[in-house]
Amino acid sequence: MWQRKWLVRFFGVITYPRFNWFYDTEISGTEVLTKIPLANVLIVSNHQTYFSDALFMMHAFQSALLGKFNNIKYPGFWFLPHEELYAVAAAETIENARLTNFMKVGGVVSIQRTWRANGQEVNRAVNPKDTENISAALKAGWVVSFPQGTTKPFVPGRKGTAHIIKNDKPVVIPVVIDGFRRGFDKRGVKKKKKGITLSLRVKPPLDIDYEDSVENILAQVMDGIEQSEKYNQIDRLPTSKKIADQG
């Protein structure tokens, strides 16, 4: 755990300037995080880059738990009020990263994709060990998961997320992020354009019936992170019509 603390602080320090100095930020709803348990919480979100989304969440979540809501100017990662914060990532992505071991120590739970490997479409069974690792992380704290398993928008969610919800019955917190695709490269490492607004919106817990079907639970999750077909149709509308429909 002491290694994790210092790794989180390290990554927090080197990413603090880029999030606070090179981009505008727009954060809302983080007060919700002080009203939920410190364990068995699944945070689900859409995904736009490999790394910057999750790092930004770390800044916002840790700051909120210190009472600094909806901003990341205060370096909450340094005090780390919640040490058991994990993120799920594809093993392929982690294994190809230079800092693989550091990321695992820092709280990354790697899983094997069942639908894609090395850029090719595959169809393989879920690795039971992956499910066990996620369940163990949930028992210890909060787990950030990206149900779509890709950075592409409006891709259907994977049923594995719904199976985890049915089996472990966690509190499910939806988060909606935006701006990262325009501000960073696909990996979320190189800056593409300054002045972009990075937004993060934490929504109230989903009211989930754990006895419901996997399909219905997944549909609820996708609505929660605003990646369902309904939101895809809104996204295609002209700006004026989009504002009217959302308002």
N, C-alpha and C positions, 0 to 999 in steps of 0.2 A: 504493500500500500504506500510506503514512503516513496518508492520509485514512481508510482503513478502520480503522486502529488507533485513531484518535481518535474515530471514529464508534462503534465497538464500546465503547470506554471510556465515551463519553457515554451510550449506551443502558444500559450496565452500571450506571453510577452512578445513573441515574434509576429503574431497576427494582430495584436492590439493596434499598432499604427495603421495598418492597411484598412482595417474596418472603421477606424475613427478619423483618419486624416485624409484618406484618398476617396472615400465614399460618404454619401449621406446615408443615414439610417432612419428607419421608420419601424418602431416596435410597439406592439400593443398586446394587451391581455395577459401580461406575465404575472399579474396579481393572482391568477388562477393557481399558479404553481405553489403558493403558500397555503393552499386549502386542500391539498391532496396528500396522500400518504408518502412516506419516503421509500417505500418498497412496493413491488407489484404494480408498477405504473408503466404502461406502454405508450410512448409518444410516437404518433404516426405523422408523416409529413410527405409532401411532394419533394422532388429531388431535381436539382439543376446542375450541380457539379459533383465531382467525386468527394472533395474534402471541405471546401469552404463553407457549405451549408451547415455541416455538423459542427465545425469550429465556431461559427457564428452563434449557433444555438448554445454551445457551451458558455460563451460570453454572456448571452442574454439570461440563461437559466441561473447561472451562479450569481450574477448580479442581483436578480430578482429575489433569490433566497436570502440575500443580505438586506433586503428592503429597498433596493435601488431599482424600481420598476420601470420598464419600458425604455431603458437606455443602457448603453454599455460603456459609458464614460468612466464609471467606477470599476476598477479591475477586480471584480468578484472572484475571478479564477485564482487570484493569488491566495485568497483565504479558503477557497474550496469548501463552502458550507455543506455541499453534498458530494461525498467522495465516490459514491456508488452510482456513477452516471456512465452508461454504456451506449455504444452505437453499433448497429448491425451493418456489416459490409460484405460484399462478395469476396470470397477467398481469392478469386482470380485478380481482383483489383488490389487486394492487400499484398499478395505474393509478388506482384509486379512492382510494388513500391519499394523505394530504397530504404525506407524506414520501417520495414515490416515488423521487426521485433519491438521497436519502440511503440508502434501503434497498438500492438496487442497488449503490451503492458499498460498502455494508456487507457485501455477500456474498450477496444474494438473487438466485437464478437464476429468472427469470420464464419460465413456459411457457404456451402457449395451450391451454386445455381443449378436448378433442375432443368432449365430450358435453354441455357446458352453456356458455351465453353470455348475459349480461345477464338472468339469471333464467329463460331459456328452454332447453328441451331442443334440442340440435343433434346433428348427426352429420357430422363433418368429419375429414379426414385429419390425421395427425400432422404438425406442422410440422418438417421436417428440421433447421431451425436450432435448435429447442429441444433435440433430441437431441444435436446437436453441442455446445451450450453445457453440457449436463450432463456429457458425456464430457470436455470440457475441464476442468470443475471437478473431476471425479474424478481426472484426471491430476495436478492440482495439490494435491489434499488430500482432505478429508472432505466428503461431501454428505449433508445431512439431507433425507429425502424422506418424504412422507405418502402411501402407496400408494392410500388410499381417495379422496383428492382432495376431502374434505369433512369437516366437523366432526361429522357424524352417526355414531353408533356402529353397528358391525356392517354397514356398507355394503360390498358386494363391492369388492375391490381392482381397480385398473386394470392392464391387461396391459402398459402402457408400462413399469412398474417391472420386470417380468420380462424384457422385451426389453432394457432397459438392463443388467440382470444378465448375460444371455446374451452380449451384445455386448462389454461392458467387463470382465466377470469380476472384479468388486470383492469385497473382503471385506465381507460383509453382517452388520451388527450390529442386532439387533432391540431396540427400546426400547418399554416400556409406560408410559404416563402416565395419571394420574387426578387428579381434584379440580379441574381447571381450569374445567370446565363449571359447576361449582357456585360457584366462587370469582370468576369473571369473566363479563362479558357475552360475546356471541358473538365480538366482535372481539378480546377479550382485553385491553381497555384500561381499562374501568370496573370497579371492584371491586363485586361483588354482595353478598358475605357474608364477614365476617372470621372467623378461627378455623378455616377449612377447611384440611384437610391436602392439600398438593400433593405428589403422589408421582411418582417417576421411577425406573424399574427397568431397568438395562442388562443384557442377557442375553448369553451367549457367542455368538461368530460362528456363523452357520448353516452346516451342512455341505451345501453345494450342489453338485450335479452340473450343471455349466454346459452339458452336452450334453442335459440333460433337456428336456422340453417346456415351453413358456411357461406352460401351465396348471398343471403340477406345481410349477414354481418359484414361481408366484404363490400357490398353495395353501400352500407351505412358508412363504412370507413372512407370509401372513395368520395362520397358526398361530403364527408367531414373535411377532407383535405382538398376539396374543390377540384377533383380530377375526374369526375364522372362525366358522362356524355352531356348531361344538362349544362354543366359549366363549360364544356367544350363548345357548345352552341352559343353560349353567351360570349365566349372569347372571340368568336368569329364575327360578332356584330360590330357595326360602326361604333365609335366611342360614345356618341350622344345617345344612341339606342341602348348601349350597354349600361350606361349610368341610370337611365330611366327604368330598365328592367331590374337592376339591382336595388334601386331605391324604392 
